[in-house]
Amino acid sequence: MSNGQCLVWLIWLAAGALPSTLAGGFRTVGSSGCTAQMVFIPPNTTTAVFLDNYHLNYGGPGVNLQNGAHSATSYVYPGTDESVFGTEYDLETNTLRPVRPLSNTFCSAGAFYKDGTLVNLAGADNGTVDVAEGFNKIRTYAPGPCDGVCQQDWSEQGARLQRWRWYPSAQTLVDGAVLIVGGSHAGGLVLNEASINEPTYEIIYQDNRQPREPVNLPILDFSEDQNLDPGKSYNLYPILHLLPNPSGANHIFTVAGNQTIIWDYTEDRLVKALPDTPLQPRTFPSSATSVLLPLRAPDYNAQVLLCGGSSSDMPNPKALEDCYTIDANAEEPKWQLTDYLPNGPQTMSDGILLPDGTVLILNGARRGSGGGFMADNPVLRPLLYNPSSPYGSRFRTLPSTSIPRLYHSVATLLPSGEVLIAGSNPSVGYSATGHVNLTTWPYFYNNDHRAPLLQQQRKGSAYPTEYRVEIFRPGYMDLGPRPTITSCWWYVRYGTGFEVEVNVNGRDLQGETVVAMVNTGFHTHGLGMGQRMVVMEFSDDGPTLTVTAPRDASVMPPGVYMLFVTNNGIPSEAQWGEFPQSPNPSPNPHSNTYIHSPTRSLALFAKLSRTPTLPINQSPETHPNIRIQRKQTQYSNR
């Protein structure tokens, strides 16, 4: 590497020259315990946390990892008959620990406070006497580092949201507060309706200060005569991306239905109206894939990728195959058609930012839309999108999985550089077979009346509740020796420098290098809430990189992030760090205030590449966190 200030970029190989080792692949490593409808990685831990709707679950130890057969006994909280609907998954040992929300987390939202605490917002109807309704609930989950084995659990906050919300979205703001937008007042639906629509947003604070009143967001509002106007009523789980801006304000790219704007959520005003999404609405139940592509210093150009989703055709929505980008901060932003999806149409897919700057697109279906029993033809082959490649060659197909991942499936980046995949439960409640109800098919009820859409899962298709957990290993894991971060000092303020020592097999880095901070986000329903990657400038002196932190909180909100160093397309394992820091960091059991000599943290993820150790047919009687429930409980799916 040359000395002096430089902005570093990855080597993008021509599509035809990519070696076969870039293909990557899947391996099945364990069971999720509950249906993995939501997932996040608690900072400074070696765990992933799954959340579900409250219903019976048979995903504890005893799940057959080869064929997916469920455990013979239901998975319940110790000392109760309550089914587990939240788990902590140990990435080292591929084992489970039940964690217990006190209210129903069904189709909720999530974002991180600045100390790495995950705040989970909203939910749906009560499950039992001991599982309260969740529409206005606020739950938190503490980050690490843990003193030994992590034992944290969900904490239900005394404060409440001011509005009931189901299918809302969340985003961390520039001051570390959390924004929650939209949703519905009621559960049991696929399409929103004016009578139950919640067209507002509100902001919550970790210090429990008094929040202001909810504010109306015009693009979420619609009337009864617009219930069947998909540009209006397809507004659940709105797309949110915080945009870099010179004033460091909360300017957020927002999509609801087909309406696209930049809105200032502090000043409560329209910053700019953008062109509608091309041809179709893209938010739930359309369920397009949307990713804010890596923000690269010094300009931090904000380009949003939007792929697939479903059409507004009634009663039979069609999955879409088009992909667009938009330069959100351009003087005259326009949706530009990029490559078509090589798999053909797909909806409900997850888009995962990888540390080399590419986007992994996986999960979902090629027929139908989001919603229970609303899809078929699972997407088994993932795609790799390279935003730096020329038009026409931005996608590459990768090796397939054999496990369908339809409605209520998830994926997230891991600190190892690999990707965790779990979930799939088109029936919404527990189903051993995954068949549609032949007595009512293809109709279903929406807000207590017959829906204008028809179920899209075919009569003969079967997609049982899926508990198997997979790891996708990107091809860069096998390209050669990986960079090793041997020391880093995160005493970081916006726009200032911090040092990172890194080498490859003890040698200084040679060739092209990129240094990036990543927020992996909170993933559900194809959305990566808060997912973000910032590529930083640096200067170098042998093994020491002096990295310039992002300029302000609109580029990277305060929080706990992964740091990756990628050399010649091969990333290091991640190092956690808090950003920005107070001038006098002090020890905190739930926050890594600074990092030095990260050998232990790096070693924690070494086992991710090994053969899974979870026994395929472990007896539930031998597991310390399981009580066996022999009698099935009837669950009514609204």
C-alpha positions as CSV (number, residue, x, y, z in Angstrom):
1,M,0.0,0.0,0.0
2,S,1.1,3.5,-0.6
3,N,1.6,6.0,2.2
4,G,-0.6,9.1,2.5
5,Q,-4.3,9.9,2.6
6,C,-6.3,7.6,0.4
7,L,-9.8,6.3,-0.2
8,V,-9.6,2.6,-0.7
9,W,-11.8,0.5,-2.9
10,L,-12.3,-3.2,-3.5
11,I,-11.0,-5.1,-6.5
12,W,-14.1,-6.0,-8.5
13,L,-13.3,-9.0,-10.7
14,A,-15.0,-9.2,-14.1
15,A,-18.0,-11.5,-13.9
16,G,-16.5,-14.0,-16.3
17,A,-13.2,-14.1,-14.3
18,L,-14.7,-15.0,-10.9
19,P,-13.1,-18.2,-9.6
20,S,-15.3,-21.1,-8.6
21,T,-14.3,-20.6,-4.9
22,L,-16.4,-17.4,-4.9
23,A,-19.5,-19.6,-5.2
24,G,-19.8,-20.2,-1.4
25,G,-22.4,-22.5,0.0
26,F,-24.9,-23.5,2.8
27,R,-24.5,-25.8,5.8
28,T,-27.2,-26.7,8.3
29,V,-26.0,-26.1,11.9
30,G,-28.8,-26.3,14.3
31,S,-32.4,-25.5,15.2
32,S,-34.0,-22.1,16.0
33,G,-36.4,-23.4,18.7
34,C,-39.1,-21.0,17.7
35,T,-40.0,-19.9,14.2
36,A,-37.4,-17.3,13.3
37,Q,-39.7,-14.5,12.2
38,M,-37.2,-11.9,13.4
39,V,-33.5,-11.9,14.1
40,F,-30.7,-9.6,15.4
41,I,-27.2,-10.0,16.7
42,P,-26.7,-8.5,20.2
43,P,-23.4,-6.5,20.0
44,N,-20.4,-7.9,21.8
45,T,-21.8,-11.4,22.0
46,T,-21.5,-14.7,20.2
47,T,-25.2,-15.1,19.9
48,A,-28.2,-14.4,17.6
49,V,-31.7,-13.8,19.0
50,F,-34.8,-15.1,17.3
51,L,-38.4,-13.8,17.9
52,D,-41.7,-15.3,16.8
53,N,-45.4,-15.0,17.0
54,Y,-46.9,-16.7,20.1
55,H,-48.0,-20.3,19.1
56,L,-47.0,-23.9,19.6
57,N,-43.4,-24.7,18.7
58,Y,-41.7,-28.0,18.2
59,G,-38.2,-26.7,17.4
60,G,-36.2,-27.5,20.4
61,P,-33.5,-30.2,20.6
62,G,-34.7,-33.3,18.7
63,V,-35.2,-31.5,15.4
64,N,-33.7,-33.6,12.6
65,L,-31.2,-31.4,10.8
66,Q,-31.2,-33.5,7.6
67,N,-34.9,-33.6,6.8
68,G,-36.3,-31.0,9.1
69,A,-38.6,-33.3,11.0
70,H,-39.8,-31.6,14.2
71,S,-39.1,-32.6,17.7
72,A,-41.7,-35.0,19.1
73,T,-42.3,-32.8,22.1
74,S,-43.3,-29.1,22.3
75,Y,-40.7,-26.6,23.3
76,V,-41.9,-24.7,26.4
77,Y,-40.5,-22.3,29.0
78,P,-39.1,-24.1,32.1
79,G,-41.7,-24.6,34.7
80,T,-44.6,-23.6,32.5
81,D,-46.9,-24.9,29.7
82,E,-46.1,-21.8,27.7
83,S,-44.6,-22.4,24.2
84,V,-41.3,-20.8,23.6
85,F,-41.5,-17.8,21.2
86,G,-38.1,-16.3,21.7
87,T,-34.6,-17.9,21.7
88,E,-31.0,-17.0,22.0
89,Y,-28.9,-19.1,19.6
90,D,-25.2,-19.7,20.5
91,L,-23.1,-19.3,17.4
92,E,-20.2,-21.2,19.0
93,T,-22.1,-24.3,20.1
94,N,-25.2,-24.2,18.0
95,T,-27.4,-24.6,21.1
96,L,-30.4,-22.7,22.4
97,R,-31.5,-20.8,25.4
98,P,-35.2,-19.8,25.7
99,V,-35.7,-16.1,26.2
100,R,-39.2,-14.8,27.1
101,P,-41.0,-11.6,26.0
102,L,-43.9,-10.8,28.2
103,S,-46.1,-9.7,25.3
104,N,-46.8,-10.9,21.8
105,T,-44.0,-9.8,19.4
106,F,-45.8,-10.9,16.3
107,C,-44.8,-8.7,13.3
108,S,-43.1,-6.1,15.4
109,A,-40.2,-3.7,14.7
110,G,-36.7,-3.2,16.1
111,A,-33.7,-0.8,16.3
112,F,-30.6,-0.3,18.4
113,Y,-30.1,2.4,21.0
114,K,-26.6,3.9,21.0
115,D,-25.2,1.6,23.7
116,G,-26.2,-1.5,21.6
117,T,-29.4,-2.3,23.5
118,L,-32.0,-3.6,21.0
119,V,-35.5,-2.1,21.4
120,N,-38.3,-4.2,20.1
121,L,-41.5,-2.2,19.4
122,A,-45.2,-3.1,19.0
123,G,-46.7,-6.5,18.2
124,A,-50.1,-8.1,18.1
125,D,-53.0,-9.8,20.0
126,N,-52.3,-11.6,23.3
127,G,-51.3,-15.3,23.1
128,T,-52.5,-16.5,26.6
129,V,-53.1,-15.1,30.0
130,D,-49.3,-14.9,30.5
131,V,-48.6,-13.4,27.1
132,A,-50.1,-10.0,26.9
133,E,-51.1,-8.2,23.7
134,G,-48.2,-6.4,22.2
135,F,-49.6,-3.6,20.1
136,N,-48.1,-0.7,22.2
137,K,-45.3,-2.5,24.0
138,I,-41.7,-1.5,24.3
139,R,-39.2,-4.3,25.0
140,T,-35.4,-4.2,25.4
141,Y,-32.6,-6.7,25.1
142,A,-29.2,-5.8,26.6
143,P,-26.0,-6.2,24.6
144,G,-22.7,-7.8,25.7
145,P,-20.0,-8.2,26.6
146,C,-21.3,-10.8,29.1
147,D,-19.6,-11.9,32.3
148,G,-19.1,-15.5,31.2
149,V,-22.2,-17.1,29.6
150,C,-24.8,-14.5,28.4
151,Q,-28.0,-14.7,30.6
152,Q,-29.8,-11.5,29.6
153,D,-33.5,-11.7,28.8
154,W,-36.2,-9.5,27.4
155,S,-37.2,-6.6,29.7
156,E,-40.7,-5.1,29.3
157,Q,-40.5,-1.3,29.7
158,G,-43.0,0.6,31.8
159,A,-43.4,3.2,29.1
160,R,-45.8,2.4,26.2
161,L,-46.1,3.5,22.6
162,Q,-48.8,6.2,22.3
163,R,-50.5,4.3,19.4
164,W,-51.2,0.7,18.8
165,R,-49.1,-0.6,15.9
166,W,-48.8,-3.9,13.9
167,Y,-46.3,-4.1,11.0
168,P,-44.5,-0.8,11.8
169,S,-40.9,0.0,10.9
170,A,-38.1,1.5,13.1
171,Q,-34.9,3.5,12.6
172,T,-32.2,4.8,15.0
173,L,-31.9,8.6,14.7
174,V,-28.9,10.9,14.8
175,D,-29.2,11.5,18.6
176,G,-29.6,7.8,19.4
177,A,-33.4,7.9,19.9
178,V,-35.6,5.4,18.0
179,L,-38.2,6.3,15.4
180,I,-41.3,4.1,14.8
181,V,-43.4,4.6,11.8
182,G,-46.9,3.4,10.6
183,G,-48.6,0.1,11.1
184,S,-52.1,-1.0,11.8
185,H,-54.3,-1.0,14.9
186,A,-55.4,-4.6,14.5
187,G,-54.0,-8.0,13.6
188,G,-55.3,-10.8,11.4
189,L,-54.9,-9.1,8.0
190,V,-52.7,-8.9,4.9
191,L,-54.0,-5.6,3.5
192,N,-54.2,-2.5,5.6
193,E,-57.5,-0.6,5.6
194,A,-58.4,3.0,6.5
195,S,-60.5,2.1,9.6
196,I,-57.4,0.4,11.2
197,N,-54.6,2.3,9.6
198,E,-52.1,4.1,11.9
199,P,-50.7,7.0,9.7
200,T,-48.4,8.5,12.4
201,Y,-44.9,8.2,13.7
202,E,-43.4,8.7,17.2
203,I,-40.0,8.8,18.8
204,I,-38.9,7.0,22.0
205,Y,-35.8,7.7,24.1
206,Q,-33.7,5.4,26.1
207,D,-33.6,7.8,29.1
208,N,-37.5,7.6,29.3
209,R,-37.9,11.3,28.8
210,Q,-41.5,12.4,28.0
211,P,-42.1,11.9,24.3
212,R,-43.9,14.3,22.1
213,E,-47.3,13.5,20.6
214,P,-47.3,11.3,17.4
215,V,-47.1,13.1,14.2
216,N,-49.1,12.4,11.0
217,L,-47.1,11.3,8.0
218,P,-49.1,12.3,4.9
219,I,-48.0,9.4,2.6
220,L,-49.4,6.9,5.2
221,D,-52.9,8.4,5.2
222,F,-55.7,7.1,3.0
223,S,-59.5,7.0,3.0
224,E,-62.0,4.1,2.9
225,D,-62.5,4.6,-0.8
226,Q,-58.7,4.0,-1.3
227,N,-58.7,0.7,0.5
228,L,-58.2,-1.1,-2.8
229,D,-55.7,1.5,-4.1
230,P,-52.3,-0.4,-3.6
231,G,-50.3,2.8,-3.9
232,K,-52.0,3.8,-0.7
233,S,-53.1,0.7,1.3
234,Y,-49.9,-1.4,0.6
235,N,-48.3,0.8,3.3
236,L,-47.3,-1.7,6.1
237,Y,-43.6,-2.1,7.1
238,P,-42.6,1.2,5.3
239,I,-39.1,1.3,3.9
240,L,-36.8,3.7,6.0
241,H,-33.2,4.7,5.3
242,L,-31.5,7.5,7.2
243,L,-29.6,9.7,4.6
244,P,-26.3,11.5,5.0
245,N,-27.0,15.3,4.8
246,P,-24.9,18.4,5.4
247,S,-27.0,19.5,8.3
248,G,-26.7,16.2,10.1
249,A,-30.5,16.1,10.4
250,N,-33.0,13.2,10.5
251,H,-33.6,13.2,6.8
252,I,-35.0,9.7,6.1
253,F,-35.8,8.1,2.7
254,T,-39.3,6.7,3.1
255,V,-41.4,4.5,0.9
256,A,-45.0,3.6,1.6
257,G,-47.0,1.9,-1.1
258,N,-45.5,3.5,-4.2
259,Q,-45.0,6.9,-2.6
260,T,-41.4,7.9,-2.0
261,I,-40.2,11.0,-0.1
262,I,-37.4,12.3,2.1
263,W,-38.9,13.4,5.4
264,D,-37.4,15.3,8.3
265,Y,-38.7,13.4,11.3
266,T,-37.5,16.0,13.8
267,E,-38.8,19.1,12.1
268,D,-41.9,17.2,10.8
269,R,-41.6,18.4,7.3
270,L,-41.1,17.3,3.7
271,V,-37.5,17.6,2.5
272,K,-38.2,16.4,-1.0
273,A,-40.8,14.5,-2.9
274,L,-39.2,11.7,-5.0
275,P,-40.6,9.9,-8.0
276,D,-43.0,7.0,-7.1
277,T,-41.5,3.6,-7.2
278,P,-41.8,2.3,-10.8
279,L,-45.0,0.6,-11.8
280,Q,-45.9,-1.0,-8.5
281,P,-46.1,-0.5,-4.8
282,R,-43.1,-2.0,-3.0
283,T,-44.0,-2.2,0.7
284,F,-46.0,-5.0,2.5
285,P,-47.6,-7.1,1.2
286,S,-45.6,-6.3,-2.0
287,S,-42.5,-7.0,0.1
288,A,-39.7,-5.8,-2.2
289,T,-36.0,-6.0,-1.1
290,S,-34.5,-2.6,-0.3
291,V,-30.9,-1.9,0.7
292,L,-29.1,1.3,1.3
293,L,-25.9,0.6,-0.6
294,P,-22.5,1.2,1.1
295,L,-21.9,4.9,1.9
296,R,-18.3,5.7,0.8
297,A,-16.3,8.6,2.2
298,P,-15.8,11.4,1.5
299,D,-19.1,12.0,-0.4
300,Y,-21.3,9.4,1.2
301,N,-23.5,9.2,-1.9
302,A,-26.7,7.6,-0.8
303,Q,-27.9,5.0,-3.4
304,V,-30.9,2.8,-2.6
305,L,-31.4,-0.6,-4.3
306,L,-34.9,-1.8,-4.7
307,C,-35.5,-5.3,-6.2
308,G,-38.5,-7.5,-6.8
309,G,-41.6,-7.6,-4.6
310,S,-45.1,-8.2,-5.9
311,S,-47.6,-6.5,-8.2
312,S,-50.8,-4.9,-7.2
313,D,-52.9,-7.3,-9.4
314,M,-56.0,-8.4,-7.6
315,P,-57.0,-11.1,-6.7
316,N,-53.7,-12.7,-7.8
317,P,-50.5,-10.6,-7.2
318,K,-47.5,-11.5,-9.3
319,A,-43.9,-11.6,-8.1
320,L,-41.6,-9.1,-9.9
321,E,-38.2,-9.4,-11.4
322,D,-37.1,-5.8,-11.9
323,C,-34.4,-4.0,-9.9
324,Y,-33.9,-0.2,-9.6
325,T,-31.5,2.2,-7.9
326,I,-32.0,5.8,-7.0
327,D,-29.5,8.4,-5.9
328,A,-31.6,9.7,-3.1
329,N,-29.6,13.0,-2.5
330,A,-29.3,13.9,-6.2
331,E,-30.7,17.2,-7.3
332,E,-33.2,15.4,-9.5
333,P,-33.4,11.8,-8.2
334,K,-34.7,9.2,-10.7
335,W,-35.3,5.5,-10.4
336,Q,-32.8,3.8,-12.8
337,L,-33.4,0.3,-14.0
338,T,-30.5,-1.9,-13.2
339,D,-30.1,-5.6,-13.9
340,Y,-33.1,-8.0,-13.7
341,L,-33.1,-10.7,-11.1
342,P,-31.4,-13.8,-12.7
343,N,-33.8,-16.1,-10.8
344,G,-36.8,-14.4,-12.4
345,P,-39.5,-12.9,-10.2
346,Q,-39.1,-13.0,-6.5
347,T,-40.7,-11.4,-3.5
348,M,-40.0,-11.4,0.3
349,S,-36.3,-11.7,-0.2
350,D,-33.6,-10.5,2.3
351,G,-30.8,-8.2,1.1
352,I,-27.7,-8.6,3.3
353,L,-24.8,-6.2,3.1
354,L,-21.5,-8.1,3.0
355,P,-18.2,-6.7,4.2
356,D,-16.8,-6.6,0.7
357,G,-19.5,-4.2,-0.4
358,T,-21.7,-6.6,-2.3
359,V,-25.3,-7.5,-1.4
360,L,-26.4,-11.1,-0.9
361,I,-30.1,-11.6,-1.9
362,L,-31.7,-14.8,-0.7
363,N,-35.0,-16.3,0.7
364,G,-38.5,-15.6,-0.6
365,A,-40.7,-16.8,-3.3
366,R,-41.2,-16.6,-7.1
367,R,-45.0,-16.6,-6.9
368,G,-47.4,-14.4,-5.0
369,S,-46.7,-11.8,-2.3
370,G,-46.1,-11.4,1.4
371,G,-48.6,-12.8,3.9
372,G,-49.7,-16.2,5.2
373,F,-50.2,-18.8,2.4
374,M,-49.7,-15.9,-0.1
375,A,-46.7,-17.4,-1.9
376,D,-45.3,-20.5,-3.6
377,N,-42.3,-21.6,-5.6
378,P,-39.5,-20.9,-3.1
379,V,-36.3,-19.1,-4.1
380,L,-33.6,-21.6,-3.4
381,R,-30.7,-20.0,-5.3
382,P,-29.2,-16.9,-3.7
383,L,-27.9,-14.0,-5.8
384,L,-24.8,-11.7,-5.3
385,Y,-25.3,-8.1,-6.4
386,N,-22.1,-6.1,-7.1
387,P,-23.0,-2.3,-7.3
388,S,-19.6,-1.5,-8.8
389,S,-19.9,-3.9,-11.8
390,P,-21.2,-2.6,-15.2
391,Y,-24.9,-2.7,-15.9
392,G,-25.8,-6.1,-17.3
393,S,-23.3,-8.0,-15.1
394,R,-24.1,-6.9,-11.6
395,F,-25.7,-10.2,-10.5
396,R,-24.1,-13.6,-10.0
397,T,-26.1,-16.7,-9.1
398,L,-24.7,-18.8,-6.2
399,P,-25.2,-22.5,-5.1
400,S,-28.6,-23.4,-3.9
401,T,-30.0,-24.4,-0.6
402,S,-32.5,-27.3,-0.3
403,I,-34.6,-25.6,2.4
404,P,-37.5,-23.4,1.4
405,R,-37.5,-20.0,3.1
406,L,-40.9,-18.4,2.5
407,Y,-43.0,-16.0,4.6
408,H,-41.5,-15.3,8.1
409,S,-37.9,-16.2,7.2
410,V,-34.8,-14.1,8.0
411,A,-31.1,-13.7,7.4
412,T,-28.3,-11.5,9.0
413,L,-24.6,-10.9,8.6
414,L,-22.4,-12.5,11.3
415,P,-19.1,-11.1,12.7
416,S,-17.4,-14.0,11.0
417,G,-18.3,-12.6,7.6
418,E,-20.8,-15.4,7.1
419,V,-24.6,-15.1,6.9
420,L,-27.1,-16.7,9.3
421,I,-30.4,-17.9,7.7
422,A,-33.5,-19.3,9.5
423,G,-37.3,-19.4,9.6
424,S,-40.2,-19.9,7.2
425,N,-43.7,-20.4,8.4
426,P,-46.4,-19.6,5.7
427,S,-49.1,-20.9,8.0
428,V,-48.3,-18.2,10.6
429,G,-49.2,-20.5,13.4
430,Y,-47.5,-23.9,14.0
431,S,-48.0,-26.4,11.1
432,A,-46.6,-29.9,10.9
433,T,-47.6,-30.2,7.3
434,G,-47.7,-26.7,5.8
435,H,-50.8,-27.4,3.7
436,V,-53.5,-24.8,3.0
437,N,-56.9,-25.3,4.6
438,L,-58.8,-27.0,1.8
439,T,-62.2,-26.1,3.3
440,T,-61.6,-22.4,2.8
441,W,-58.9,-22.2,0.1
442,P,-58.3,-20.0,-1.8
443,Y,-60.1,-17.4,0.4
444,F,-59.1,-15.9,3.6
445,Y,-60.4,-13.2,5.9
446,N,-58.9,-9.7,6.3
447,N,-60.0,-7.5,9.2
448,D,-63.1,-9.8,9.7
449,H,-64.3,-9.9,6.1
450,R,-63.2,-11.7,3.0
451,A,-60.0,-10.4,1.5
452,P,-59.7,-9.0,-2.0
453,L,-56.7,-11.2,-2.6
454,L,-56.7,-15.0,-3.0
455,Q,-54.2,-17.3,-1.4
456,Q,-51.3,-18.0,-3.7
457,Q,-50.0,-21.2,-2.2
458,R,-51.2,-24.1,-4.3
459,K,-53.4,-26.9,-3.0
460,G,-50.7,-29.5,-3.3
461,S,-47.8,-27.5,-1.9
462,A,-46.5,-28.2,1.6
463,Y,-44.2,-25.8,3.6
464,P,-44.2,-27.0,7.2
465,T,-43.0,-24.7,10.0
466,E,-39.2,-24.6,9.5
467,Y,-36.8,-24.7,12.4
468,R,-33.4,-25.5,10.8
469,V,-30.7,-22.9,10.9
470,E,-28.2,-22.5,8.1
471,I,-25.0,-20.6,7.6
472,F,-24.1,-19.3,4.2
473,R,-20.4,-19.2,3.6
474,P,-19.5,-16.5,1.0
475,G,-16.8,-17.4,-1.4
476,Y,-14.4,-14.8,-0.1
477,M,-14.0,-17.0,3.0
478,D,-11.9,-19.4,0.9
479,L,-9.9,-17.1,-1.4
480,G,-6.8,-17.1,0.8
481,P,-5.5,-15.9,4.1
482,R,-7.8,-13.4,5.9
483,P,-6.6,-10.1,7.4
484,T,-6.3,-10.2,11.2
485,I,-7.1,-7.2,13.3
486,T,-4.5,-7.4,16.1
487,S,-5.3,-4.2,17.8
488,C,-7.7,-1.3,17.5
489,W,-8.4,1.7,19.6
490,W,-11.9,3.0,19.3
491,Y,-11.6,6.3,21.1
492,V,-13.7,7.8,18.4
493,R,-15.5,11.1,17.7
494,Y,-17.1,12.1,14.4
495,G,-14.6,13.2,11.8
496,T,-11.5,12.2,13.9
497,G,-9.0,9.4,13.5
498,F,-8.5,6.1,15.2
499,E,-5.9,3.4,14.8
500,V,-6.3,-0.1,13.6
501,E,-3.4,-2.6,13.5
502,V,-4.0,-5.3,10.9
503,N,-1.9,-7.9,9.0
504,V,-2.2,-10.9,6.8
505,N,-0.2,-13.9,8.1
506,G,2.0,-11.4,10.0
507,R,2.7,-9.3,6.9
508,D,1.6,-5.8,6.1
509,L,-1.4,-5.5,3.8
510,Q,-0.6,-5.2,0.1
511,G,-3.0,-4.3,-2.7
512,E,-6.5,-2.9,-2.4
513,T,-8.0,-2.4,1.1
514,V,-11.3,-1.2,2.4
515,V,-12.2,-0.3,6.1
516,A,-15.9,-0.4,6.9
517,M,-18.2,-0.1,9.8
518,V,-21.4,-2.2,9.7
519,N,-24.7,-2.2,11.5
520,T,-26.3,-5.5,10.8
521,G,-29.8,-4.3,11.6
522,F,-33.0,-5.9,12.8
523,H,-34.4,-8.3,10.2
524,T,-38.0,-9.3,9.6
525,H,-40.3,-9.6,6.6
526,G,-37.5,-8.9,4.1
527,L,-36.6,-5.6,5.8
528,G,-33.2,-4.9,7.4
529,M,-34.2,-2.1,9.7
530,G,-31.2,0.1,10.4
531,Q,-28.8,-2.1,8.3
532,R,-25.9,0.2,7.2
533,M,-22.3,0.1,5.9
534,V,-19.9,3.0,5.8
535,V,-16.6,2.8,4.0
536,M,-14.0,5.1,5.6
537,E,-10.9,6.9,4.5
538,F,-7.5,6.1,6.0
539,S,-3.8,6.6,5.9
540,D,-1.3,3.9,6.6
541,D,2.1,3.3,8.2
542,G,3.0,-0.3,7.9
543,P,0.5,-2.4,9.9
544,T,-1.1,0.6,11.4
545,L,-4.1,2.2,9.7
546,T,-5.2,5.6,10.9
547,V,-8.9,5.6,10.0
548,T,-11.0,8.7,9.7
549,A,-14.4,8.2,11.4
550,P,-17.6,9.3,9.5
551,R,-18.2,13.0,9.6
552,D,-21.5,13.1,11.5
553,A,-24.4,11.1,12.8
554,S,-26.5,11.3,9.6
555,V,-23.8,9.1,8.0
556,M,-23.5,6.7,11.0
557,P,-25.9,7.2,14.0
558,P,-24.3,6.6,17.4
559,G,-24.2,2.9,18.2
560,V,-22.1,-0.3,18.6
561,Y,-20.8,-1.5,15.2
562,M,-18.8,-4.2,13.5
563,L,-15.4,-3.1,12.0
564,F,-14.2,-5.0,9.0
565,V,-10.9,-4.6,7.1
566,T,-11.1,-6.2,3.6
567,N,-7.9,-6.7,1.7
568,N,-8.0,-7.8,-2.0
569,G,-11.6,-8.8,-1.6
570,I,-11.0,-10.9,1.6
571,P,-12.5,-9.5,4.8
572,S,-11.2,-9.9,8.3
573,E,-13.5,-11.1,11.1
574,A,-15.3,-8.2,12.7
575,Q,-14.3,-6.3,15.8
576,W,-17.0,-4.6,17.8
577,G,-16.7,-1.0,18.9
578,E,-18.9,1.8,20.2
579,F,-19.1,5.0,18.2
580,P,-18.9,7.8,19.0
581,Q,-17.4,7.6,22.5
582,S,-17.5,9.8,25.4
583,P,-14.2,11.6,26.2
584,N,-13.7,9.5,29.3
585,P,-14.9,5.9,28.6
586,S,-15.7,3.8,31.7
587,P,-16.3,0.1,32.1
588,N,-19.9,-0.9,31.5
589,P,-21.1,-4.5,31.6
590,H,-23.4,-3.8,28.7
591,S,-21.2,-1.7,26.5
592,N,-17.7,-2.1,25.0
593,T,-16.5,1.4,25.5
594,Y,-13.1,0.8,23.9
595,I,-11.3,-2.2,22.3
596,H,-7.7,-3.0,22.5
597,S,-6.0,-6.3,21.7
598,P,-9.1,-8.1,20.3
599,T,-7.6,-11.6,20.3
600,R,-10.4,-13.0,22.5
601,S,-13.2,-11.5,20.5
602,L,-11.8,-12.9,17.2
603,A,-11.4,-16.3,18.7
604,L,-15.0,-16.5,19.7
605,F,-16.1,-16.9,16.1
606,A,-13.5,-19.4,15.0
607,K,-15.9,-22.3,15.5
608,L,-18.4,-21.0,13.0
609,S,-16.4,-22.7,10.2
610,R,-16.4,-26.1,11.9
611,T,-18.7,-29.0,11.6
612,P,-21.9,-28.4,13.6
613,T,-21.9,-30.1,17.0
614,L,-25.7,-30.1,17.8
615,P,-26.8,-33.7,17.9
616,I,-29.4,-34.4,15.3
617,N,-31.7,-36.3,17.7
618,Q,-30.7,-35.0,21.1
619,S,-33.3,-36.1,23.7
620,P,-35.3,-33.2,25.2
621,E,-35.1,-34.9,28.6
622,T,-31.4,-34.2,28.7
623,H,-31.6,-30.4,28.0
624,P,-31.5,-28.2,31.1
625,N,-33.7,-25.5,29.6
626,I,-36.6,-27.7,28.4
627,R,-39.8,-28.9,30.1
628,I,-41.6,-31.5,28.0
629,Q,-45.2,-30.8,27.2
630,R,-46.9,-34.0,26.1
631,K,-50.4,-32.5,25.5
632,Q,-51.0,-30.4,22.4
633,T,-52.8,-27.1,22.9
634,Q,-55.2,-25.8,20.3
635,Y,-54.0,-22.6,18.5
636,S,-56.4,-20.5,16.6
637,N,-54.8,-18.5,13.8
638,R,-56.8,-15.4,13.1
